[in-house]
Amino acid sequence: MIFYLFFGMIGLALVCVLAFPLTTRPALAATLLMACAVVYTALIKSPAIQLGVLVYPADVVYVLLFVAAILRYAMQMARLNRLRTLIICLLLLFLLALARGFVRFGMKPAGVECREMFYFQAGILYFSSFNLGARVREKILNVWLGTSLVLTAICILRWLAVLAGLDIAFSGAGELEPGFRVISAQDADILGVAFFASMIMNVNQTGPWWQRKLYYLFGPMVLLLQHRTVWLVMLVGFLWLGMQDKRFRRQAIWGMVTLAILAVVAVAFLFGSYSHDIASALQNSASNEDTFMWRFSGWYQLLFANPARNTLNDIIGQPYGTGFARVIRSGVVDTAPHSHYMDTFLRMGILGMLLWLGSFRAGIRRLKKLPPDVQRHIYPGARFWALVLVLQLAFAFTYSIPFHHSVLTGVALAGLGIRRRKENDPAPDAPPDTAWSARAGGG
């Protein structure tokens, strides 16, 4: 017992040493996570080490982020406010469900089942603990846009491989002829968010000129990848932006027309001999309801035919390790329910739902209530960060929130590294990094 305790203390000390540099470097953390996303997509099969359970690169990074967040609060580098309190309460509810799972089902079943939710909890806890100025937000967004360009290159190479008849197995190949879903919906959503980032930068005239035009690339890519959930999420984004600012109504109309034209041109260039197959695939993607009905049937079973449900579990959630067994089309399925809403309700109950939605609502309201002269200096604009939260709420309906999305979600919930102008400060129209931005830090 003393032997295990001794090495446990050494291991904890080592993790703290490795995590400490991340207490002041959120851009580095974002780079590590997006690198994991690229590696997972490029290698098709995620690399892992067998240590009793499979340990993935993202597991290591998120453990370091979790410890770094705790260190930030312990060293008073981050101070509590209403939004951070909601996030911490949600984390405590998650830890309660995990502890109950450890006691009832053992560490391995509970630990494996909580992995995706741990990513989400650790990510938003870490990034939201910072007060982020324009410079750091720009760095993180550049990492996101760079990742999107890499994913675009991967998609094009895989499409070319399909056309060349190469026998390369990857996610989505063979699902639709001639294999357009070459990356997952979670990765395609990275391109969707990057599309809106570029479009908002173009409207606000912020950032380098070439980044302001990237939405002409990412939009057609999302259309060609044929993930209906991502299409619907982007539609929600267009509608929300249109209701917030009339500039985006005009941009949305012309943007969708332009994207449709570019998508047709891309199809003709890359897949000219497959035009009939592409038209059929797009029509099938837009009208096929089998996948959604499969999910809906599973949700119904988990809500109304779930023996693990009781009053206590409905309030605080079922222990991790309970599983998600349900009967769909005469077969037993025990995979995750493909909905962050369902995941949250089943494992953290009604209270967890209220805390999660309450934190997102508080983040959106805070960003919308900022004075206009402050909003435009939260690179690339406060409206973009509010939109990130809206997009995540839409995407979470039919998917769990993927680990890399905790980056921008956490940044959207982070403190604002800006200060109100004093008498001797530069004028409001001065460059953002001199007038309004501040280095990332606590507070």
N, C-alpha and C positions, 0 to 999 in steps of 0.2 A: 504493500500500500504506500509506504514512504517512497519507494522507488518510483512508482507512477506519479506521485505527487511532485517529486523532485523534477522529473523530466517534463511534467506538465507546466511547472513554473518557468522552467527554461524556455519551453516552447512559447508560452505567453509573452515572456520578455522579448523573444526574438520577433514575434509578430508585432509587438509595440514598436520595436526599433524600425522594422520595415515600414510600418504604417505612419510613423512620425513625419517623414517628408511630405506625405499626402495631406497633412493637416493645414498646409498653406499653399498647395498646388492643385487646385481643382481642374485646371486645364490638362495637367499630366494624368489625372484620374480619368478624365474623359477620353484622352488618347488611348489609354490602356484598354478601356472598355470597348471603344470602337475598333481597336485592333483585334480584340477577341471576336467581335462580330464578323470582321473580314476573314479572319482565319477559319471560323466555323463555316462560313459560306464557301470559301475557296477550297477547303479540304473536303467538303461534302460531309465526311464523318468527323464529328468533333473529337479532337485529341483529348485523351484522359489517362489518368494514372489509377491503377487499382490499389486502393488502400483500405480494404474492407468494403468500401463503396467506391464507385467511380468518382474521381475528383477531376473537375474540368478547370481550365484556366480562369474562367469567369468566377468559379467558386473562390479561388485564391484571391482574385482582385476584390471581390465583394467583401470577403472577410477583412481584408486590409482597410477597405473604405468604412466598414462598420466600426472597426477599432479606431480608425482615425476620427470618425464622428464623435465617438465616446470621449476620445482624448480632447477634442476641441471643446466639448462642453465641460469636461473635468478641469481643463486649464482656463476656463472662462474666455476662450477665444470666440465662443458663440454664446449669445444670451437669449433667454426664452422670450418669446412673444406669443401672441394668440395662435398664429399659424403654426409655429414650431411646436407649441404645446399640443395641438391637434395631431401633428405627425408623431410626436413621442407617445401620446396615448394610444395611437394606432399600433405603434411598434410594441408597446407593452401588451396589448391585446393579442398580437401575433405571438409574442413570447409565451403568454399564458397558454395558448392553444398548443404550442410546441412542447411546453413542459408537461401538459396533460397527456400529450401523445407519447412522450418519453416514458412516462409512468405506466401507461396502459398498453402500449404496443411495442415499446422498445425504441432505441435510438435510431436504428437503421430505417425501419419503415416510416417513422415520423420525419426523420431528417431528409430522406429522399423526396417525400411528398411535399415538403415545405420549400424546396429549392427555389422555384420561380417566385414565390411570394417573398422569400428572403431577399432575392435580388432587388425586387421592387422596394421593399422596406429599407434596406441598407442604402440603396441609391438615393432615394429622396431624403432620408435622414442626413446623409453626408452632404449632398449638394445644397440642400436647403439651409444648412448651418452657416453658409457663407453670406457675406454681403458683397455682391458682385457688381463691379463697375463695368463701364463700356468696354474697356480693354480686354478683360478676362472673358466677358460674354462673346466678344468678337473672336477670340482665340478658340473658344469651345465651339462656336458655330462654324468656324473654318474647319475644325476637325470633322464636324458632321458633314459639311459639304464635300470635303476631301474623301470621306468614306463613301458618300453617294457616287462620286465619280469612279471610285474603284469598283463599286458594285455594278455600275453601268458598264464598265469595261468587261467585267466577268459575264454579265448577261450577253453582251454582243459576241464574246468569244464562244459562249455555249450555244448561241443560236447558229453561229457559223459551223460549229461542230455538228449540230443537228443536220444542217444543210449538206455537210460533207459526208453524212452517213456514218460518222464515227460512233462507235459503241461506248459512249461515256455515260455512266450512271450519275445522275444528280437529282436533287429535289425538284420534282415537278415534271421531269422528262417523261414523255409517254402519256401523261394525263390528258393532254390535248394535242392533237396533231397540228403542226409538226413539233410539238414540245415547247410551247412558249413560256410556261411557268417554270423558268429555270432557276428562280430563287423563291423563297417562301414569302408568304404574305407579310410576315413580320419584317423581312428585309425590304420588300417592296414599299412598305410604309415609311421606311427611312427616306426613300426617294420622294414619297409624297410630302413629307414634312420639309425636305430640302426644296421642293418645288415652291411651297408657300414662302419659305424664307427668302428665296431668290426673288419672287414676285413682290413681296413687301419691300425688300431692299430696292427694287426698281421703282416702286411707287414713291418711297421715301427718299430716293436718290442717296442712299448710304452704301458704303462698301465699294470695293473695286468694280469697275464697269463690267468685267467679264463674269463676276459672280451675279450681277444683276440680270444677266441674260441666260443663266443656267436653267431657268424654268422652261425655256424652249426645248431643252434636252430632257429634263426629268419628267415633264408632262407626258410626251409620247411614250416614254419608257414605261410609265405606270399603266397607260392604256394597253400597251402590247403585252405586258405581263399578265393581264387578264385576271387579277384578283378582285372579285366583286366587292369584298369588304373594303379594300383600299379605295376603290371607286366611290363607294358610298361615303367613306370618311372624307374624301376630297370634296364631295358634293356638300357635305355638312360644313366644311371649311369655307367653301365659296358662299354659302347661304349666310353663315355667321358674319363673315367679313362684309358682305353686302348690307347686312342690317346695321353694322357698326359705322360704316363710312361709305358715302356715295362714290368716292373715288374707286373703290374696289368693285362696285357694281359694273361700271364701265369696263374695268380691267378684267373682270370675270367673264363678261360676254365675249369680248374680243379674244381673251385668253383661251376660252374653250373652243372657239372657232379655229383659232390658229393651231391649237394642239391637235385638233382633229385632222387638219390639213397636213401637219407635219407627220402625224402617225401614218396617214395614207402614203405619204412620200417614203417614209421609212420602210413600210411594208413592201412597196413596189421595188425599192432598191435592194433590200435584203432577201425578200421572199417572193420575188416576182412569179415564179412557177408554182407557188403555193397559195396564190391569192384566193382561190375557192376554199381551200382548207382554212385559211385565216378567217374569212367571212363566216364560215360555219362555226369556227371555234369562238369567235367573238359573240355570235348570236347565242351559242350554247352557254357561254359564261354569263350573259345578261339574263337568260331565261331559266336556266337550270336551277331548280329549287331543292334538289335531293339533299345536298349537303346541309342546307339550313334546316330542313325538316328533320334530318337525322339528329342535329344538335338540339332542336326544339323538343323532340321526343325525349332526349336524354335529360334536358332541364326539367321537363314535366315530371319524370320519374324521380329525380333527385329532390324535387320540391314536395311531391304529393304521395310518393310511394317509397319513402326513405325511412327505414326502421331506426336510424340513428337520430332522427329529429325528435326533440322534446322541448319543453319551455326553456330550460336552461341553455341548451345548445342553440336554440333560435336567438337567444339574446347575446351570448358571448361566443358562439361558434362551437363546432365539433372538434375534438382533438385531432391533430395531425396524425396520420396513420390509419384513420377510419376508412379511407378509400372512397371511391366514387362509383361503386358497382351499381349498374342499372341494366335493365333488359330493354334492348332496342331491336325490333324486327326479329324477335325470337332468339336473339343472341345476347350473351352477357358481355357488357363492356365495362372496363374498370379504368379507363383513361380519364385525365382531367376534363372538366366539362366545357372547355373551349369558351370560357367567358370569365373575365375578371370580376364581373358582378356576382356570378355564381360562386366563384372561388372565395370571394370575400364574405359573402353571406354564409356559406357552408362552414368556413373555418374561423370567422370572426363575428358572425352573427349580425343582427340588426345594428348593434352598437358599432361594429366595425364598418358597416355600410355608411352609417351616419358620419363617422369620423373621416372616412376616406372622401366621401362626397363633400363633406363640410370643409375639408382642407382645400380641395380643388375650388370650391365655390369662393372661399375666402381669398385664395390666390387670384382668381379672375377679378373679383370685386376690387381688390387692392390695386391691381394694375389698371383697371378701367377708371378708377377714381383719381389717379394721379393727374396733376395739372398738365395741360397740353405742352407747356414749355419743358416739362420734365420727361414726359412720355417719349418724346422723340429722341432723347439722349440715352435711353436704355437700349443700346444697340441690339438689333436693327430697328427697334421700336417696341414700345410696351405692348402694342396690339399683337405683335407676333408671339410674345411669350404667353399672353392670354389665349391666343389661338392654339398654342401647343397643348394646353390643358383641355381645351374643347375637343381637339382631335383625339387625344388619349381617351377621353370619356366615350367618344364614338367608336374608336377601335376596340375598346375593352368589351363592347357588347358581345362580339362573337370570337374574341381571342383573349388569352391572358396577356397582360402588358409585357412585351419582351424585355429582356434585361437591358439592352442598350437604350431603350426609350426612357429609362430612369435618369439618363443624363440630362436631356433637355427638360424633362418633367421636373427634376430636382432644381435645375437652374430657374425655371419659371416660378418655383415656389421659394426661391432664395431671397434673402434680403437685398435691398437696392443699395449698391455702392455709390450713392450720390449724396450731395449735400446742397442745401438751399443756398442760393447766392446771397452773399453779404455785400456790404457797401463797396468794398474794394475789389470784389471778384470780377472776373471777365464778364463781358456782356453775354446775354443768353444766346446770341448767335455766334459765339466763339466756338472753336472746335470742341467736340464732346470730351476729349481726353484732357483738356485743360480747364474747361468750365464746370463739368459735371461729374466726371468719372473719378473713381477711387480704386485703389488696389484692393484685391480680395482680402478680407479680413473678418474678424469677429465683430459682434455688436448687435 
